[in-house]
Structure formats: C-alpha cells, structure tokens
C-alpha cells in the first residue's frame, strides 16, 4: 500500500537575519559618528599631533584585521 509523500519540512527561519541587519545599521551609524568626531579632532591638531594620533589608532586596531 502506497503512502502519501511527506511534505518537506520547512526550515525554521531565524530572526537572526533581522537582528543582523539592524545591528549592522547601528554599527554603521555609530562608525559614521565616530568618523565625524575623529575628523573634527584631527582638524584641530597640528600635523605632528595628527601623525601621532593616526599611528596610535593604527596600532590600536591592527588586531581587528
């Protein structure tokens, strides 16, 4: 006796994709604000201070790559 084919089980869609999009947007907004602040700070510095600040920032984020 033949039985009916079972319907495919639909994977449960995670809400993570929605959360990820909102987190990504929040991160982008935060980074935009940081960049504006950093740019304003650099403009107020002398060239030597700018070089030191940029070098320090590069060292601080080197481990993130």
C-alpha positions, 0 to 999 in steps of 0.5 A, a space after each residue: 500500500 502506497 503512502 502519501 509523500 511527506 511534505 518537506 519540512 520547512 526550515 525554521 527561519 531565524 530572526 537572526 537575519 533581522 537582528 543582523 541587519 539592524 545591528 549592522 545599521 547601528 554599527 554603521 551609524 555609530 562608525 559614521 559618528 565616530 568618523 565625524 568626531 575623529 575628523 573634527 579632532 584631527 582638524 584641530 591638531 597640528 600635523 605632528 599631533 595628527 601623525 601621532 594620533 593616526 599611528 596610535 589608532 593604527 596600532 590600536 586596531 591592527 588586531 581587528 584585521 
